[in-house]
Amino acid sequence: MLKWLILEKTMKVSFVNKLSERKDTLVIVSDKNSMSKIVGLSKNIINSIDLAIKNENYKFNKFQTLEIINTIKTGYSKIIIIGLGEDPNTSLREADLIGGKITQLNSKSNNNIDVLVSKNISNDDSMLRIGYGSILATYRFDKYKSKKSKTNFPKAIKFISKNSQSLSKKFNHNKSVAEGVFLARDLVNEPSNILNPEDYAKRIKGMSKYGLKVEVLNETKMKKLGMDSLLGVGRGSQYDSQLVIIKWDGLKTKKTKPLCFVGKGVCFDSGGISLKPGNKMEEMIGDMGGSAAVVGLMKSLALRKAKANVVGVVGLVENMPDGTAQKPGDIVNTMSGQTIEIQNTDAEGRLVLADALWYAQNRFKPEFMIDLATLTGAIVMSLGNKMAGIFSNNDSLSEKLFDAGEKSGDLVWRLPLSSSYDKMINSQFADMKNIGMGGAGSITAAQFLQRFVNKVPWVHVDIAGTATGMEKNSINTSWATGFGVHLLDTLVSKFYE
């Protein structure tokens, strides 16, 4: 029987068909017009609520809370209302945030919380996402603090629904995704003196306990395969570069082409010889966010026993200056046989992905390939930290990914690829150079990657603006976001299972 690591450490989230016998706190989620129609409210509860709304001039604004403590006759020690605003239609991302808001009701008295929701958000999808959001809100990364801040999460949250039995079964999927998101956040938040390429590969190997098949290619094996582009990035590091393959065989048949996800895993990016400025260089521990999303996805798929064959490939390196480090002006070979002129050693992620993409498509002959990478600062200038940029050679696949983004809340936006941008990376001395000239940095980076993709449908996802540092909210107060795990899981579950 699967042990849910997150819930064991924090709180129990469940779906039941009636209110608890032990009544600590009642949370009601509703808009103004739906309040009187909520099933399960006693006359005493309704009277207490009506009086408090009048006394406090409560407006039911979106996410506005009203705490009612004079509730002796209701059977609850406290009643809390969370408003839905004037528009009763609530998006799934807003449902996540409502769940997070419920978890944040963390005073010591909130040992057990019953939750009732208005009819307009009582559908299965919304209920599941409120429960999912309540789990996401429990994430903390404080393992290196000698004095940990005390957080009083509720002991249990029970969502009241007539469909409780069905919701309970479906909720295992949401819990699996939350596990994957938490793993991705953990990996990105880890300092690089702890999570170097060698240690990272060992951690992934440990995921075999979930039923995943894990294979690690060391530098000797990669050298034999001609992966000089990937290997060149890590030449200045004391740690060996790694290529890790993670397989989930959910269909138990080799006749079906696998789905393939590739992640950039630069455990620390100093820029190499083209050294970065010192300001905020510490944030480069997160330059492996693409690989973290892939690893988190694979855990999620394994935990929920996804009915799909999926391969994850992550290239793990550290980009450091050293007497043996790669230099501007170097020309390197790739597994594809193409050559690259290195004009800037800080444009290293694409060098890792070049060999990883070529390896993945040739070995696994996948249905499609999607790569994720914190690749360019240019994408942050284009889209900020609200959406990731996507680039694709296939309209159908990119449309599916966009749809998955809308449903998951991991939003994406497509940007162009064209021959006019591609020629900007032509080199005088090699087949291509690793930086473009004249702007459009995120596009020329994607054009570079496309040169290592054959006829397989492919999407490149630039998550430089979304993997870390997004605006804090009720479902995440961490620096790392875990962006991409829910996005990709939704793509798999909605279109390929």
C-alpha positions in Angstrom: 0.0 0.0 0.0 1.4 3.4 -1.0 2.5 5.6 1.8 1.8 9.3 1.0 4.9 11.0 2.2 3.5 14.5 2.1 0.4 13.8 4.0 2.1 11.7 6.7 4.3 14.6 7.5 1.7 17.3 7.5 -2.1 16.7 7.5 -4.8 14.4 6.2 -7.0 15.5 3.4 -10.1 13.5 2.7 -13.5 13.6 1.1 -16.5 12.5 3.2 -20.3 12.7 2.8 -21.2 14.3 6.1 -19.9 16.7 8.7 -17.6 15.5 11.4 -18.7 14.4 14.9 -15.7 16.3 16.4 -16.4 19.9 15.3 -13.4 22.3 15.5 -13.7 24.6 12.5 -16.2 24.9 9.7 -15.0 26.6 6.5 -17.6 27.7 3.9 -16.5 28.7 0.4 -19.2 30.6 -1.4 -20.3 33.7 -3.3 -23.0 35.9 -1.8 -25.9 34.6 -3.8 -25.1 30.9 -3.3 -24.7 31.1 0.5 -28.3 30.3 1.4 -28.4 27.3 -0.9 -25.5 25.3 0.7 -26.7 22.0 1.9 -25.8 20.9 5.4 -26.1 24.1 7.4 -28.2 24.0 10.5 -30.5 26.9 11.5 -28.1 27.9 14.3 -25.1 28.0 11.8 -27.1 30.1 9.4 -28.2 32.6 12.1 -24.6 33.0 13.3 -23.4 33.6 9.8 -26.1 36.1 8.9 -25.4 38.1 12.1 -21.7 38.2 11.4 -22.1 39.2 7.8 -24.3 42.1 8.8 -22.1 43.2 11.7 -18.8 43.1 9.7 -20.4 44.3 6.4 -18.8 41.3 4.7 -18.9 41.6 0.9 -17.8 38.0 -0.2 -14.9 39.5 -2.2 -12.6 37.0 -3.9 -10.6 35.1 -1.2 -11.9 37.6 1.5 -12.3 35.8 4.8 -14.7 36.3 7.6 -13.9 34.6 10.9 -16.9 34.0 13.3 -15.9 33.0 16.8 -19.2 33.4 18.7 -20.5 30.0 17.6 -21.5 28.3 20.8 -24.8 27.0 19.5 -23.5 25.8 16.2 -21.4 23.0 17.5 -18.2 24.5 16.0 -15.5 26.5 17.8 -15.1 28.6 14.8 -16.7 29.3 11.4 -14.8 30.9 8.6 -16.2 32.1 5.2 -14.0 32.4 2.1 -15.6 34.6 -0.6 -15.7 33.9 -4.3 -16.3 37.4 -5.5 -19.0 38.7 -7.7 -18.3 36.2 -10.5 -19.3 32.8 -9.2 -17.3 31.0 -11.9 -14.0 29.9 -10.5 -11.0 28.7 -12.5 -9.1 25.6 -11.6 -6.1 27.7 -10.6 -8.3 29.7 -8.3 -9.6 26.5 -6.8 -5.9 25.6 -6.0 -5.6 29.0 -4.3 -8.8 28.4 -2.3 -7.3 25.1 -1.0 -4.1 26.9 -0.1 -6.1 29.5 1.8 -7.9 26.8 3.8 -4.5 25.3 4.9 -3.3 28.7 5.9 -6.1 28.9 8.5 -3.4 27.6 10.9 -4.2 28.8 14.3 -3.8 26.3 17.1 -7.6 25.7 17.3 -7.8 24.5 13.7 -7.0 20.9 14.5 -9.8 19.6 12.3 -11.5 21.5 9.5 -14.8 20.6 7.7 -15.2 22.3 4.4 -18.5 23.1 2.6 -18.5 24.7 -0.9 -21.3 26.3 -2.9 -22.8 24.4 -5.7 -21.0 26.4 -8.5 -17.7 24.9 -7.4 -18.9 21.5 -6.1 -18.1 19.8 -9.4 -15.5 17.1 -9.2 -12.7 19.0 -11.0 -13.0 22.0 -8.7 -13.3 19.9 -5.5 -10.2 17.9 -6.4 -8.2 21.1 -7.1 -9.2 22.7 -3.8 -8.0 19.6 -2.1 -4.8 19.6 -4.2 -4.2 23.3 -3.3 -4.5 22.5 0.4 -1.7 20.0 0.0 0.6 22.3 -2.0 0.3 25.0 0.7 2.1 22.7 3.2 5.4 22.8 1.4 8.4 24.2 3.3 12.1 24.1 2.7 13.8 24.7 6.0 16.1 21.6 6.3 19.2 23.8 6.7 17.8 26.1 9.4 19.0 25.3 12.9 15.8 26.9 14.3 12.8 26.0 12.3 9.8 28.3 12.3 6.8 26.6 13.8 3.9 26.2 11.4 0.5 25.0 12.7 -1.1 23.2 9.8 -4.5 21.7 10.4 -4.5 18.1 11.6 -7.2 17.1 9.1 -9.2 18.8 6.3 -12.4 17.1 5.3 -14.3 18.2 2.2 -18.0 17.4 2.4 -19.5 16.1 -0.8 -22.2 13.6 -1.9 -19.6 12.3 -4.4 -17.0 11.6 -1.6 -16.3 8.0 -2.6 -15.6 8.8 -6.3 -13.5 11.9 -5.3 -11.4 9.9 -2.8 -10.4 7.5 -5.6 -9.6 10.3 -8.1 -7.7 12.3 -5.5 -4.9 9.8 -5.5 -3.9 11.4 -8.9 -3.7 14.8 -7.4 -1.7 13.6 -4.4 0.8 12.0 -6.9 1.2 15.3 -8.7 1.7 17.1 -5.4 4.5 14.6 -4.6 6.1 15.3 -7.9 5.9 19.1 -7.5 7.4 18.9 -4.0 10.3 16.8 -5.3 10.9 19.3 -8.1 10.9 22.2 -5.5 13.2 20.3 -3.2 15.7 19.7 -6.0 15.7 23.3 -7.2 16.0 24.7 -3.6 19.0 22.5 -2.8 22.4 24.2 -2.7 24.8 23.1 -5.3 27.5 22.0 -2.8 24.9 19.3 -1.8 23.2 18.6 -5.2 26.1 18.3 -7.6 25.7 16.1 -10.8 27.0 13.0 -9.1 24.8 13.3 -6.1 21.8 14.2 -8.3 22.2 11.1 -10.3 22.3 9.0 -7.2 19.1 10.5 -5.9 17.4 9.7 -9.2 18.7 6.1 -9.0 16.9 5.9 -5.6 13.6 6.5 -7.4 13.7 2.9 -8.7 11.8 2.0 -5.5 8.7 3.5 -7.2 8.9 1.1 -10.1 11.0 3.3 -12.4 13.9 2.0 -14.4 16.9 4.3 -14.0 20.1 4.2 -16.1 23.1 6.5 -15.7 25.6 7.2 -18.4 29.0 8.4 -17.0 31.5 10.5 -18.8 33.3 7.5 -20.3 30.1 6.2 -21.9 29.1 9.6 -23.1 32.5 10.1 -24.7 32.1 6.9 -26.6 28.8 8.2 -27.9 30.3 11.4 -29.1 28.6 13.7 -26.6 31.4 16.3 -26.6 28.9 19.2 -26.5 27.4 18.1 -23.2 30.8 17.0 -21.8 32.4 20.3 -22.7 30.1 22.2 -20.3 31.4 20.3 -17.3 35.1 20.3 -18.1 35.9 22.9 -15.5 34.0 21.1 -12.7 35.4 18.8 -10.1 32.2 16.6 -10.6 31.7 14.3 -13.5 28.8 15.1 -15.8 26.0 12.5 -16.0 23.2 11.6 -18.4 20.3 9.9 -16.6 17.5 8.0 -18.3 14.3 7.3 -16.3 11.7 5.0 -17.7 8.1 4.3 -16.7 6.5 1.4 -18.6 2.9 1.8 -17.7 1.5 -0.1 -20.8 3.8 -3.1 -20.5 4.2 -3.2 -24.3 7.0 -2.1 -26.6 4.7 -1.6 -29.6 3.7 1.8 -28.4 6.1 4.7 -28.9 7.1 6.3 -25.6 6.5 9.9 -24.7 9.8 11.6 -24.1 10.7 14.5 -21.8 14.2 16.0 -21.7 15.5 18.3 -19.0 18.4 20.7 -18.6 20.2 20.0 -15.3 23.0 22.6 -14.8 23.4 22.1 -11.0 25.3 25.4 -10.8 26.0 27.9 -13.6 28.8 30.3 -12.9 28.9 31.1 -16.6 32.2 29.4 -16.9 35.0 31.4 -18.5 32.3 33.9 -19.6 31.8 34.5 -15.9 28.4 35.9 -14.7 28.2 39.1 -12.6 28.3 38.4 -8.9 24.9 39.9 -8.2 22.3 37.1 -7.8 24.8 34.4 -9.0 23.6 32.4 -6.0 20.3 31.9 -7.8 22.1 29.7 -10.4 21.6 26.7 -8.1 18.2 26.7 -9.8 19.6 26.3 -13.3 18.6 22.7 -13.2 14.8 23.5 -13.0 14.1 21.7 -16.3 15.5 18.5 -15.1 13.7 18.8 -11.8 10.4 19.1 -13.6 11.1 16.0 -15.5 12.2 14.0 -12.4 9.2 15.3 -10.5 6.9 14.2 -13.4 8.4 10.7 -13.5 7.8 10.3 -9.8 4.2 11.5 -10.2 3.6 9.0 -13.1 5.0 6.1 -11.2 3.0 6.9 -8.0 -0.3 7.0 -9.8 0.7 4.1 -12.1 0.0 6.1 -15.3 -1.1 4.0 -18.3 1.6 5.3 -20.6 5.1 4.5 -21.6 7.3 7.5 -20.7 11.0 8.2 -20.9 12.7 11.1 -19.1 16.3 12.1 -20.0 18.2 14.6 -18.0 21.7 16.0 -18.6 23.4 16.9 -15.3 26.5 19.1 -15.4 28.2 21.9 -13.5 29.5 24.9 -15.4 32.6 26.3 -13.7 35.8 28.2 -14.7 39.0 26.2 -14.4 42.3 25.6 -16.2 40.6 22.8 -18.1 37.3 24.6 -18.7 35.8 25.2 -22.1 36.7 28.6 -23.7 35.2 31.1 -26.1 36.5 30.2 -29.5 36.5 26.5 -28.9 34.8 24.2 -31.5 33.1 21.1 -30.2 31.7 18.0 -31.9 28.2 16.7 -31.1 26.6 13.3 -31.1 24.7 14.3 -34.2 28.0 15.0 -36.1 27.4 18.7 -36.3 29.9 21.1 -34.9 29.5 24.1 -32.6 31.6 27.2 -32.2 31.6 28.3 -28.5 31.3 32.1 -28.5 30.0 32.3 -24.9 30.4 29.6 -22.3 27.4 31.0 -20.4 25.1 29.8 -23.2 25.7 26.3 -21.9 22.2 24.8 -21.4 21.6 24.4 -25.2 24.9 22.5 -25.4 23.7 20.0 -22.8 20.3 19.7 -24.6 21.9 19.3 -28.0 23.3 15.9 -27.2 20.5 14.9 -24.8 17.8 15.5 -27.5 19.8 13.7 -30.2 20.4 10.7 -27.9 16.7 10.5 -26.8 15.2 10.6 -30.3 17.6 8.1 -31.8 17.5 5.6 -29.0 13.8 5.7 -28.1 12.1 6.8 -31.3 9.4 8.6 -29.3 5.9 9.7 -30.0 7.1 13.2 -29.3 9.9 15.1 -27.4 9.4 18.0 -25.0 12.4 19.6 -23.4 12.3 21.9 -20.4 15.1 24.3 -19.5 15.8 27.5 -17.7 17.4 28.5 -20.9 17.4 32.3 -21.5 17.0 35.6 -19.7 15.4 36.8 -22.9 12.2 34.8 -22.1 11.9 36.7 -18.8 12.0 40.0 -20.7 9.3 38.7 -23.1 6.9 37.0 -20.7 8.0 37.8 -17.2 7.3 35.1 -14.6 3.6 34.5 -15.4 4.1 32.1 -18.3 6.7 29.9 -19.9 7.6 30.3 -23.5 7.2 27.4 -25.9 8.6 26.8 -29.4 7.6 23.9 -31.6 7.8 22.2 -34.9 4.3 20.8 -34.5 1.0 22.7 -34.1 -1.0 19.9 -32.7 1.5 19.1 -29.9 1.9 22.8 -29.0 -1.8 23.2 -28.8 -2.2 20.3 -26.5 0.5 21.7 -24.3 -1.2 25.1 -24.2 -4.4 23.4 -23.2 -2.6 21.4 -20.5 -1.2 24.7 -19.2 -4.7 26.3 -19.0 -6.0 23.3 -17.0 -3.0 22.9 -14.7 -2.3 26.5 -14.1 1.3 26.1 -15.4 0.7 28.6 -18.2 2.6 28.7 -21.5 2.7 30.9 -24.6 4.0 30.0 -28.0 6.6 32.1 -29.8 7.8 31.8 -33.4 10.5 29.8 -35.1 11.6 30.6 -38.7 14.5 30.4 -41.1 15.2 34.1 -40.7 16.0 33.5 -37.0 17.8 30.3 -37.7 20.5 31.9 -39.9 21.4 34.2 -36.9 23.3 31.2 -35.4 25.3 30.3 -38.4 29.1 30.3 -37.7 32.0 31.3 -39.9 34.1 28.4 -38.6 31.6 25.6 -37.6 28.1 24.5 -38.4 26.7 26.8 -35.9 27.6 29.0 -32.9 26.0 28.8 -29.5 24.7 32.4 -29.4 22.8 34.6 -31.9 23.4 38.2 -32.6 20.9 41.0 -32.7 18.3 40.2 -30.1 15.6 37.5 -30.1 17.7 35.5 -27.6 15.0 33.0 -26.6 14.1 32.4 -30.2 17.7 31.8 -31.5 18.2 29.5 -28.5 15.2 27.4 -29.6 16.5 27.5 -33.3 19.7 26.1 -32.0 17.9 23.2 -30.3 15.8 22.5 -33.4 18.9 21.7 -35.3 19.2 18.6 -33.1 15.6 17.5 -33.7 14.7 15.4 -36.7 11.1 14.7 -37.8 9.8 13.9 -34.3 7.1 16.3 -33.0 8.9 18.5 -30.5 8.3 21.4 -28.1 10.9 23.4 -26.3 9.7 25.0 -23.0 11.8 27.9 -21.7 11.0 28.1 -17.9 13.7 30.6 -17.0 11.0 33.0 -15.7 8.7 30.4 -14.0 11.0 27.8 -12.3 11.9 30.2 -9.5 11.0 33.5 -8.0 7.3 33.7 -9.0 5.0 35.8 -6.9 4.3 34.0 -3.6 0.7 32.9 -3.0 -1.3 30.6 -0.9 -0.1 27.4 -2.6 3.6 28.3 -2.6 5.8 30.5 -0.4 9.0 28.9 -1.6 11.6 30.2 -4.1 11.3 27.1 -6.3 7.9 26.6 -7.9 7.9 23.1 -9.3 6.7 24.5 -12.5 6.2 21.9 -15.3 5.3 18.9 -13.2 1.5 19.5 -13.3 1.7 20.8 -16.8 3.3 17.6 -18.2 1.2 15.3 -16.0 -1.9 17.0 -17.4 -0.6 16.6 -21.0 0.0 12.9 -20.4 -3.3 12.1 -18.6 -5.6 14.2 -20.9 -4.2 13.2 -24.3 -2.1 10.1 -24.0 -3.8 7.7 -21.5 
